[in-house]
Amino acid sequence: MLDRCLALLRASSLPILVGLLIGLVAQSAADEPWNPSAVYAAREAQLKQAIEANPRAAQPLVDLAAFYLKPLAPRRVAAADGQIRLVMVPLRSQQLPGYREIYGAPWVFRGDPELARPLLRKALEIEPKNAGAIRAMAQALRMTRGTPGDTKPTAMTLRLAPYDFNGMKPYVDAALAHDPLDLDMCRLYLEYYFLVAQRLNEAAGDLRMSHSHYETRWDGRYLVTAPPSAGDRARADELDARAKADREDGEKPLRRLADALQADPDRPRNPAKNATWHLATAIHFSAVNDLGAAAAKAGRALEADPTDLDALDFVVDILRTTRTMDRLATYKAILDRWQGADSSPVLNREAPHGVKR
């Protein structure tokens, strides 16, 4: 244990480091047998029984689908501050292939959208306005890798394949109409508009480039290069302006959430609200490509609520993306302790590629 502790001394967050060292000792003294696969199977069976008991109800279907998308279970374990607490821990440590490239929103989505989508479709047939089904469908569609023909480009959205962003967007809008302070939906809303803005900037860049083509003339074949026309340059400026407006629009729900929490007099005394406020700010910093500030704010979120898996996931993903391995080791040790498994096979995979900022 001493070697492990010494290896973590380069971590930048003293409260997290102290909590980790305390947690290593506390967990070794209080550890109980933990079998994530058995817990997963038991919870899945319980949720299926609820469906069988009430097959015409939407909510049991939504509950199972939500579990498939985000398979978590409560566990008494040393939290980020080293104290034994009840933490919602992940039951899966692997990434299922071909579904997830969410930059800055990592193992929040550890689940299986293929299992969830049929349940959600049935739930929405029974109860079209079920809020849980709507937000879960948004997550499922974000996690689903489609084929090039799945999403038809339009003047407004362009092509957003390989994921079904256009299919996701109406569900995100509906979920935010129900709960404007839903952080996951604010995140997906931002990602959608930033991706649309990226596509518009790319199209503007193409319009500003000179284009070459071959022409056959009476005396031979020539490569002719034509500069962009005045019309092309004006169109490029228009697309860039639209991209700027889309980025501003994309951040509006997240800003509303952060402003509401900042003004909430209960926030400083409420660990969950305080952590969500810091994490919302971290998502903003990641969106504008300030990854150092994003990691720092996510770390603050985990200090505010040492049981917050979303904050831990976020900072782990940012640090592995930036290859900040010394700081990553501290948070990886917490993640390993919570899930009861080594996350190295996942962390060592190629870093996620999300929207270019």
C-alpha positions as CSV (number, residue, x, y, z in Angstrom):
1,M,0.0,0.0,0.0
2,L,2.9,2.4,0.7
3,D,4.2,2.1,-2.8
4,R,0.7,2.9,-4.1
5,C,0.4,5.9,-1.9
6,L,3.8,7.3,-2.9
7,A,2.9,6.9,-6.6
8,L,-0.1,9.3,-6.1
9,L,1.7,12.1,-4.3
10,R,2.0,14.1,-7.5
11,A,-1.7,14.7,-7.7
12,S,-2.7,18.3,-7.8
13,S,-5.8,18.2,-5.6
14,L,-4.8,17.9,-1.9
15,P,-8.4,17.2,-0.6
16,I,-8.9,14.4,-3.1
17,L,-5.4,13.0,-2.5
18,V,-5.9,13.0,1.3
19,G,-9.3,11.4,0.8
20,L,-7.8,8.7,-1.4
21,L,-5.2,7.8,1.1
22,I,-7.8,7.6,3.9
23,G,-10.0,5.6,1.6
24,L,-7.4,3.0,0.9
25,V,-7.1,2.3,4.6
26,A,-10.9,2.6,5.3
27,Q,-11.9,0.4,2.4
28,S,-9.4,-2.3,3.4
29,A,-10.9,-2.4,6.9
30,A,-14.6,-2.2,5.8
31,D,-14.6,-3.9,2.5
32,E,-17.4,-6.4,1.8
33,P,-17.5,-8.9,-1.0
34,W,-18.7,-7.1,-4.2
35,N,-19.6,-9.0,-7.4
36,P,-20.8,-6.4,-10.0
37,S,-22.0,-9.2,-12.4
38,A,-24.2,-10.7,-9.7
39,V,-25.6,-7.3,-8.6
40,Y,-26.3,-6.5,-12.3
41,A,-28.2,-9.8,-12.8
42,A,-30.2,-9.4,-9.6
43,R,-31.2,-5.9,-10.4
44,E,-32.1,-6.8,-14.0
45,A,-34.3,-9.7,-12.8
46,Q,-36.0,-7.4,-10.3
47,L,-36.9,-4.9,-13.0
48,K,-38.1,-7.6,-15.3
49,Q,-40.4,-8.9,-12.6
50,A,-41.9,-5.4,-12.2
51,I,-42.7,-5.4,-15.9
52,E,-44.3,-8.8,-15.7
53,A,-46.4,-7.7,-12.7
54,N,-47.8,-4.7,-14.6
55,P,-47.3,-5.2,-18.4
56,R,-49.5,-2.3,-19.4
57,A,-47.6,0.3,-17.4
58,A,-44.9,2.5,-19.0
59,Q,-42.8,3.2,-15.9
60,P,-41.4,-0.3,-15.3
61,L,-40.3,-0.4,-19.0
62,V,-38.6,3.0,-18.5
63,D,-36.9,1.8,-15.3
64,L,-35.4,-1.2,-17.0
65,A,-34.3,0.8,-20.0
66,A,-32.7,3.4,-17.8
67,F,-30.8,0.7,-16.0
68,Y,-29.6,-0.7,-19.4
69,L,-28.4,2.7,-20.4
70,K,-26.7,3.6,-17.0
71,P,-26.2,0.4,-15.0
72,L,-25.5,1.6,-11.5
73,A,-26.2,0.2,-8.0
74,P,-25.7,1.5,-4.5
75,R,-22.6,0.4,-2.6
76,R,-21.1,1.3,0.7
77,V,-17.6,2.2,-0.2
78,A,-14.9,4.7,0.6
79,A,-16.0,7.9,-1.2
80,A,-13.6,10.4,-2.8
81,D,-13.0,12.0,0.7
82,G,-12.1,8.6,2.2
83,Q,-15.2,8.3,4.3
84,I,-17.4,5.2,3.9
85,R,-20.6,6.3,2.2
86,L,-23.4,5.0,0.1
87,V,-22.3,5.6,-3.5
88,M,-24.0,4.8,-6.8
89,V,-21.3,2.8,-8.5
90,P,-21.0,1.5,-12.1
91,L,-21.7,-2.2,-12.7
92,R,-19.8,-2.2,-16.0
93,S,-16.3,-1.1,-16.6
94,Q,-16.0,-1.9,-20.3
95,Q,-17.1,0.2,-23.3
96,L,-19.4,-1.8,-25.6
97,P,-18.0,-1.5,-29.1
98,G,-19.3,1.0,-31.6
99,Y,-21.6,3.2,-29.6
100,R,-19.8,5.8,-27.6
101,E,-17.5,8.7,-28.4
102,I,-18.8,11.3,-26.0
103,Y,-16.1,13.7,-25.3
104,G,-16.1,14.9,-21.7
105,A,-19.1,12.6,-20.9
106,P,-17.5,9.3,-20.5
107,W,-18.7,6.3,-18.6
108,V,-21.9,8.0,-17.7
109,F,-23.0,6.0,-20.7
110,R,-21.8,2.5,-20.0
111,G,-24.9,0.7,-21.0
112,D,-26.5,-1.0,-24.0
113,P,-28.8,1.2,-26.1
114,E,-29.8,-1.9,-28.2
115,L,-31.5,-3.4,-25.2
116,A,-33.0,0.0,-24.1
117,R,-34.5,1.2,-27.3
118,P,-37.3,-1.4,-27.8
119,L,-38.4,-0.9,-24.2
120,L,-38.5,2.9,-24.6
121,R,-40.5,2.7,-27.8
122,K,-43.1,0.5,-26.1
123,A,-43.2,2.8,-23.1
124,L,-43.8,5.8,-25.3
125,E,-46.6,4.0,-27.1
126,I,-48.3,3.4,-23.7
127,E,-47.5,6.9,-22.3
128,P,-46.2,9.3,-25.0
129,K,-45.4,12.1,-22.5
130,N,-43.5,9.9,-19.9
131,A,-40.7,12.2,-19.0
132,G,-38.3,9.4,-18.0
133,A,-38.8,7.7,-21.4
134,I,-38.3,10.9,-23.3
135,R,-34.9,11.7,-21.7
136,A,-33.8,8.1,-21.8
137,M,-34.6,7.9,-25.5
138,A,-32.4,11.0,-26.1
139,Q,-29.5,9.2,-24.4
140,A,-30.1,6.0,-26.3
141,L,-30.1,7.8,-29.6
142,R,-26.9,9.7,-28.7
143,M,-25.3,6.4,-27.9
144,T,-26.4,4.7,-31.1
145,R,-24.1,4.5,-34.1
146,G,-26.2,4.7,-37.2
147,T,-25.5,4.1,-40.9
148,P,-24.9,6.9,-43.4
149,G,-28.5,6.8,-44.6
150,D,-30.0,7.0,-41.2
151,T,-30.0,10.8,-41.0
152,K,-30.8,12.9,-44.0
153,P,-28.9,16.2,-44.2
154,T,-30.9,19.4,-44.1
155,A,-30.0,23.0,-44.6
156,M,-30.1,23.5,-40.9
157,T,-28.5,20.4,-39.5
158,L,-26.3,19.1,-42.3
159,R,-25.2,15.5,-41.9
160,L,-24.5,14.6,-38.3
161,A,-23.8,10.9,-38.8
162,P,-22.5,8.5,-37.6
163,Y,-24.8,9.1,-34.6
164,D,-28.5,10.0,-34.7
165,F,-28.2,13.5,-33.5
166,N,-31.1,14.7,-35.5
167,G,-33.3,11.9,-34.1
168,M,-32.0,12.8,-30.6
169,K,-32.7,16.5,-30.8
170,P,-36.6,16.5,-30.4
171,Y,-36.3,14.3,-27.3
172,V,-33.7,16.6,-25.8
173,D,-36.0,19.6,-26.4
174,A,-39.0,17.8,-24.9
175,A,-36.9,16.7,-21.9
176,L,-35.7,20.2,-21.3
177,A,-39.2,21.6,-21.6
178,H,-40.1,19.3,-18.7
179,D,-37.0,19.9,-16.6
180,P,-34.8,22.9,-17.8
181,L,-32.3,22.0,-15.1
182,D,-31.5,18.5,-16.3
183,L,-27.7,18.5,-16.6
184,D,-27.5,15.5,-18.9
185,M,-30.0,17.1,-21.4
186,C,-28.2,20.4,-21.2
187,R,-25.0,18.6,-22.1
188,L,-26.6,16.9,-25.1
189,Y,-28.2,20.1,-26.3
190,L,-24.9,21.8,-26.2
191,E,-23.2,19.0,-28.0
192,Y,-25.8,19.0,-30.8
193,Y,-25.4,22.7,-31.5
194,F,-21.7,22.7,-31.3
195,L,-21.5,19.9,-33.8
196,V,-23.9,21.7,-36.2
197,A,-21.6,24.8,-35.8
198,Q,-18.6,22.7,-36.6
199,R,-20.2,21.5,-39.8
200,L,-21.1,25.0,-40.8
201,N,-17.5,26.2,-40.1
202,E,-16.2,23.4,-42.2
203,A,-18.5,24.3,-45.1
204,A,-17.4,27.9,-44.8
205,G,-13.8,26.9,-45.0
206,D,-14.4,24.9,-48.2
207,L,-16.1,28.0,-49.8
208,R,-13.0,30.1,-49.1
209,M,-10.6,27.7,-50.7
210,S,-9.5,27.9,-54.3
211,H,-10.7,25.1,-56.4
212,S,-8.8,23.3,-59.2
213,H,-10.1,21.4,-62.2
214,Y,-8.7,20.1,-65.5
215,E,-9.7,21.7,-68.7
216,T,-9.1,20.2,-72.2
217,R,-8.2,22.9,-74.7
218,W,-7.2,22.8,-78.4
219,D,-3.5,22.7,-77.4
220,G,-3.6,20.3,-74.5
221,R,-5.0,19.5,-71.0
222,Y,-4.5,22.2,-68.3
223,L,-5.0,22.3,-64.5
224,V,-7.0,25.5,-63.8
225,T,-7.2,27.0,-60.3
226,A,-10.0,29.5,-59.6
227,P,-10.1,31.6,-56.4
228,P,-13.3,31.8,-54.4
229,S,-15.8,34.1,-55.9
230,A,-17.3,37.1,-54.1
231,G,-20.5,35.1,-53.7
232,D,-18.6,32.2,-52.2
233,R,-16.9,34.5,-49.6
234,A,-20.2,36.1,-48.7
235,R,-21.8,32.7,-48.3
236,A,-18.9,31.6,-46.1
237,D,-19.3,34.6,-43.9
238,E,-23.0,33.8,-43.5
239,L,-22.2,30.2,-42.5
240,D,-19.7,31.4,-39.9
241,A,-22.2,33.8,-38.5
242,R,-24.8,31.0,-38.2
243,A,-22.1,28.8,-36.5
244,K,-21.4,31.5,-33.9
245,A,-25.2,31.9,-33.3
246,D,-25.6,28.1,-32.9
247,R,-22.8,27.9,-30.4
248,E,-24.4,30.7,-28.4
249,D,-27.8,28.9,-28.6
250,G,-26.2,25.6,-27.6
251,E,-24.9,27.0,-24.3
252,K,-28.2,28.7,-23.2
253,P,-29.7,25.8,-21.3
254,L,-26.4,25.1,-19.5
255,R,-26.0,28.8,-18.6
256,R,-29.5,28.9,-17.3
257,L,-28.8,25.8,-15.1
258,A,-25.5,27.3,-13.8
259,D,-27.1,30.7,-13.1
260,A,-30.0,29.1,-11.3
261,L,-27.7,27.0,-9.1
262,Q,-25.4,29.9,-8.4
263,A,-28.4,32.0,-7.2
264,D,-29.8,29.1,-5.1
265,P,-29.2,30.0,-1.5
266,D,-29.3,26.3,-0.6
267,R,-26.5,25.4,-2.9
268,P,-23.5,26.0,-0.7
269,R,-25.1,23.7,1.9
270,N,-26.3,21.1,-0.5
271,P,-23.5,18.8,-1.8
272,A,-25.5,17.5,-4.8
273,K,-26.4,21.0,-6.0
274,N,-23.0,22.4,-5.4
275,A,-21.4,19.5,-7.4
276,T,-23.8,20.0,-10.3
277,W,-23.0,23.7,-10.4
278,H,-19.2,23.0,-10.6
279,L,-19.8,20.3,-13.2
280,A,-22.0,22.5,-15.4
281,T,-19.1,25.0,-15.3
282,A,-16.7,22.3,-16.2
283,I,-18.8,21.3,-19.2
284,H,-18.7,24.9,-20.4
285,F,-14.9,25.0,-20.2
286,S,-14.6,21.7,-22.1
287,A,-16.9,23.1,-24.8
288,V,-14.6,26.1,-25.4
289,N,-11.6,23.7,-25.3
290,D,-10.2,25.0,-21.9
291,L,-9.5,21.4,-20.7
292,G,-7.3,22.5,-17.8
293,A,-10.1,24.6,-16.3
294,A,-12.6,21.8,-17.1
295,A,-10.6,19.3,-15.1
296,A,-10.2,21.7,-12.2
297,K,-13.9,22.4,-12.0
298,A,-14.8,18.7,-12.2
299,G,-12.4,18.1,-9.4
300,R,-14.1,20.8,-7.4
301,A,-17.4,19.1,-8.1
302,L,-16.1,15.8,-6.6
303,E,-14.8,17.7,-3.6
304,A,-18.3,19.2,-3.1
305,D,-19.9,15.8,-3.3
306,P,-17.5,13.0,-2.9
307,T,-20.1,10.4,-4.1
308,D,-20.7,12.1,-7.5
309,L,-19.9,9.5,-10.2
310,D,-20.7,12.0,-13.0
311,A,-18.0,14.4,-11.7
312,L,-15.5,11.5,-11.2
313,D,-16.2,10.2,-14.7
314,F,-15.8,13.7,-16.2
315,V,-12.4,14.5,-14.6
316,V,-11.1,11.0,-15.5
317,D,-12.1,11.4,-19.1
318,I,-10.6,14.9,-19.4
319,L,-7.3,13.8,-17.8
320,R,-6.9,10.7,-19.9
321,T,-7.7,12.8,-23.0
322,T,-5.0,15.3,-22.1
323,R,-2.6,12.5,-21.1
324,T,-2.2,14.0,-17.6
325,M,-1.2,10.6,-16.2
326,D,0.1,11.7,-12.8
327,R,-3.2,13.4,-11.9
328,L,-5.2,10.7,-13.6
329,A,-3.8,8.1,-11.2
330,T,-5.5,9.7,-8.2
331,Y,-8.9,9.6,-9.8
332,K,-8.5,6.3,-11.4
333,A,-7.8,4.7,-8.0
334,I,-11.1,6.1,-6.8
335,L,-12.9,4.8,-9.9
336,D,-11.3,1.3,-9.5
337,R,-12.3,1.2,-5.8
338,W,-15.9,2.1,-6.5
339,Q,-16.4,-0.4,-9.3
340,G,-14.3,-3.1,-7.7
341,A,-12.4,-3.6,-10.9
342,D,-9.3,-2.3,-12.8
343,S,-10.3,0.4,-15.3
344,S,-7.0,0.3,-17.1
345,P,-8.3,-1.7,-20.2
346,V,-10.8,1.1,-20.7
347,L,-8.6,4.1,-19.8
348,N,-5.8,2.9,-22.0
349,R,-8.0,2.8,-25.1
350,E,-7.7,5.6,-27.6
351,A,-9.1,8.8,-26.1
352,P,-12.6,9.7,-27.2
353,H,-13.1,12.0,-30.2
354,G,-15.9,14.4,-29.8
355,V,-16.9,17.7,-31.3
356,K,-13.9,19.8,-32.2
357,R,-14.1,23.0,-30.3
